[in-house]
């Protein structure tokens, strides 16, 4: 069986592919954004450095790409090798049985035209983050999403919400169930990194501030709660520049790590030391950092776009749900509630340990990943 993965460079794709290391599948990866190789299995053949120029740079090219992208996209095939040209060459060379794309806008829209030329190749699409939930609200995106879903043979999601949305957008083919975005966690191997609740004095904050991330609202809430958080260390990881600047300008005694400063294991270790983890965004799928908090025993406080977080978090039982990520007062009230009722961490940790064993275990999800491709070949 030959599988061609198509994605941006991502720890989640690397973790997904790792599940297949003991199989005899032939694995290939197309670096669709042309950013270079990923640190994955040696057995994975990687197609990188494909975006070659056909002509030297033309004056005004960058301006045109930003101001009139529709015109620029029409002339692009005359200037450089396109995604579709590169992909078609790869398909003809390796003759894959399955193409598996991760993410919609950057990694599935651009390949539709080429994949439609090869109707016998099975196409798996893994829905990530805001792929459907957010972009369905824009006419142009909705049309492109529907076109992709019409051709996709198998849909994989990390939450029930996105399967429902896909059906509403016309998806009628195969759905094999929910698998976490990076597959599972080696829970037993992570146990040594988990501190007892009584020793946890850390509040951990995801520092994303962009189209969807709303870390600044958390930082502002914590700034107003200085008197009740004085006994805790505050760490912000994955921080965008606006978050770092706000913390510096307001002389907040928070430790800050930028977007690429910590490894995946570093983050898991921090989760294992954290009493409270806070993630806040206006749109997302099932956040991988939420799953990491659950697995590592941190009490999760997480935004709930489209009800996605409520699929695994029962409010005030095994976590806290943020219903309005823009409301700083709500954030302050939730943080205060938790710090006034820290004893709920004990029950929450027990519930989340059982949840982790049931849904996020590496061995279970590894089997689900391997079986996915076997089932696809039998369609």
N, C-alpha and C positions, 0 to 999 in steps of 0.2 A: 504494500500500500504506500503510495506517494502522497504526502501532504505538503502543500505550499501555504505557509503562514504569511499573512500580509498585515503589517502593523507599524506603528511608530515605535521607536526604542522605548521600552517600558519594563520596569521590574515585574509588573503583573504578567506580561507575556513571557518573560524569562522563567518565572515561577510556574506558569502554565506548561510550557514546553518541558520543564524538568520532570513532569509527571510521566513523560513518554520515554525516559532514558532506558528503561528495561524492555522496551518493545523492539520489534524488528521493522518498524515503520521507517520509510525513507523520508527524512524531514528536511524541508527547505524554508528559508525565510527571505522575503522580499522587503528590503528597506525602502518602503514607499516614499518616505520623506527625504531619503538620500542623506542621512545623518551619520552613517558609519556603522560598524559592526556592534553587535550586542554580546555580552558575556554569557553565552549559553553553551549547551552541550557541544563537544567537539564534532559530534556526528551530524550536526545541523549545517548544511551548506547555505551560506549567506550571499544573497545577491545585493551588493552594495556598489557605491560609486558609479552609478549608471547614468546620471544626468549629465550627458556630454553636450557641449555646444555644437550647433551646426554652423552658426555664423558668429563672428565676433560681436561683442556687446554693441547694441545700437543706441545712439544718443536719444534720450527721452524714454527709454524702455521702462525704467523704474517708475517714472512719473505716470506713464500709461497704465502700468500694472495696478497702481493705487487709485487713479482717478477714473479710468474707464476699463475696469477688469474684464468686462464682457468682450470688448474689442481685443484686449491683450490676449485673452485666452484663445481667440480665433487665429491670431498670428503666431502664437507660441510654438506650434508644431514646425514652423519654418525656422525658428531660432534655436531650439534645443530638443533633445530626445524627450518625449513625453512619457508620462506614466503608462499610458495605454500601449505605446510602442514597446517600452521596456517589458511590460507584463506579457504582451503577446509573444515576444521573443522567448521569454522564460518558459511560458506554457508549451510552446512548440518544441523547446529543447528538452524539457523534463517530463512532459506528458503527465501532469499530476492527476490523481484520482479525486482528490479533495482540495478545494481552496478554502482556507479559514481566515476571514478578515476580522480584526478586532477594532471596534469603533466605527461610527457611521460617516461623519462628515469628511474627515481627512483620508480615511482608509477604505471606505466602501463606495461612496459616490463616484470617485475617480475611476474605479475599475469596472463599473457596471457595463460600459460599452463593450469592453473586451470580453468579459465573461459571457455576455449574451451570444458571442460568436461560438462558444463552446458549451452547448446545452447538455452534453453528457457528463460534464464535470460537476460534481456535487459541491454546492456552496454553503458553508457554515458561516453565519454572522454572529459574533458575540457583541451584545449590546452593552455599552459602557456609559456610566455617568448620566449626562444630560442628553444623550443621543436622541431619544424619542420624547421624553417628558418635556424638555424645553423647546426643542426645534420643531416639534409638531405645530407650534403656534404661529409659524411663519409660512406664508403661502408657498414661496419658492422651495423652502426646505421640505415642507409637507409633500410636495409633488415628487421631489427626489427620493425622500424616504419611502414613499409608496412604490416608486419604481424599483428600488432596491429590494424591498420586501416581497415584491411580486416574483422576483427571480431567485431569491434565497430559498434553499431547500430546507435548511435546519436553522432554527433560532435558538441561541443560548442567552439567558439573562441571569443577572444576580439577584433579581427580585420579582415578585409576582406582579407588581405594578406595571413593569415594562412589557410583560407578556400580554396583559390586558390592553395596553396602549397599542401594541403591535397588531392585535386582532382588530381594534377599532380602525387602524390605518390600512386594513385589508389583508393582513398576513393570514394565509390559509394552509400553510404547509406544516412541517413537523416541528414540535417543541418537545425537547427531551427533559425538561425540568430545570430547576434552578441550581446553578453551580457558582460558588463565590468567584469573584473576578480573577484572583490569582490562584484559584483552587484552594487547597486546604493548608492547615498549619500542623507542624510536627509538635503537637502539644506536650508530649512527654519530654522532648528535648528542651522545651522552653521553660519547664518547671523551675530549674535552678535560677532563672532570672526574675522570679516572682517573689517579692518581699511580702511578709505577713501584713495584713491591713494595719496593725498597730504600729508598724515601722514606716508607713508611707506618709510623707510630709510634702508631697509634690503635687502641684496642679499643672497639668500639661495642656497646652493650647495649640491647635493647628493654626498656623499663621498665614493661610491663604487669603489674599485680598485681591480679587480680580472680578471678572464678569459675574461669577457666582459666589465666590468666597467672601465671607463677612467677618474676618478675624478682628477687624478694627472695633466692631461693636462689642466683642468680648473684652478686648483690651480696655475699652472705655468703661465697661461695666466693672471690671476688676479695679480700675483706677478709682472709681467711686466707692469701692469696698475695702480700701486700704486697712481700715481698723480691724476688720474681721478676717483678713487673709494674712495678717502680719506674721503668723506662725508657720506659714507655708512658703516653700520655694515655688516661684512661678517660672516655668520654662515654655517658651514659644518656639516651635520648630517649623521648618518649611516657610519661613517668614518672607513675604514680599517686601520690597523696599519701603512702601508706604507704611507698613506696620513697624518696620525697624525705625523709621524716622519718627513716627509718633511716640514710640517708647523712649527714644533718645531725647526728643524735644520736651517731653514731660518728665524726664529724669526718673522714670520708673525703674525700680530695682528688679527687673525681670531679666532672666538669661535668654538670649535670642540666638537661634541657629537659622541660617538662611536656607534657601531652597535646596541646595545640593551639598550641604555640609555634613549631613548624617546619612549613614548607610541604613538599609532596611533593618538590619540587626540592631543598630544603635537605637532606632525608634522603638523596636520591640523591648529593648532593655529599659528605656525610659518609661514605657507603658507599665512594665513590671514593677517600677518604683513609684508609680503615680497613684494617688488616692482618687483623684478626679481627672477625667479627660473631657475636654470641650471641643467640639467641632461644629462650625456654623456656616451654612451656605443657603442660598436661595434656590439652588437646583443641584441635584446630584442623583446618582443611582444609590445602591447600597454602598456606603463609604467603606473602603478597605481599612482606613484607620479606625473606624468604629469597630470593625471585626477584630482588629489587633488589640484594641482596648478591652473588648470582651474576653478574648483569649488570655490576655495577660493580667486579668483581675482588676483593672482600673474601672471605677464607676463611670459609665458613659453619660454625657450630656450632649445631645446631638439634635440638630435641626431635622425636620421631618417633611421635606418637600413631596407633595403628592401622597403622603401617608407611607412613604417607603420605609422609614426607620421604625414605624409602629408595627411593621411585619415581624420584627424580632425584639423590640423594646416595649415592655409594658410600663407605662408611666408610673414612677415612684415605686416600682417593684424591682426591676433590674436595670433601671436607668431613668433619665429625665428627657422628655421630649420638648424641644424648642419649636413652638408653633409659628412664631413670627421672628425670623432671624434679624429683622431690622429694628426690633423693639428692645432698646437697651434696658428699659425698666423690667421687662420680662426676664431678660438675662440676669439682671441683678437679683430679682426675686428667686429665680431657680438656684443660683449659686448660694444665696443666703439660706434657702430651704435645705439644700444639701448639707451645708456646714452646720446648720442647727440640728440636723438629723443624721449625723455621720454613721449612726448604728445601722442604717439601712444598707450600708456597704456589705455587711456580713451576709445577709440574705441574698443580696444582688450578686455577690461573687459566687455563691453556691449555685444560684439559678443560671448564671452565665457560664459556669464551668460545665454544667450539664448540657447547656445549649451548644457550647463549643464541641463537646464530645459527639453530640448528635448531628450537627450540621457543618462544622468547620474542620473536622479531623482530616489530616493529610491522607491517610490510607483509604478512607471512604471516598474522598473526592478524587484521589488518583484513579481509583477503579472506575468512577463515573466518567472521568475524562477519557480514559482508554476505551471504555465501552461505547462512548459517544461515536468514535470513529468506526468501530465495528458495526454499530447500528446503521450509520450513514451508508456504509458499503452495501448493506443489505436492503436498502430502500428500492 
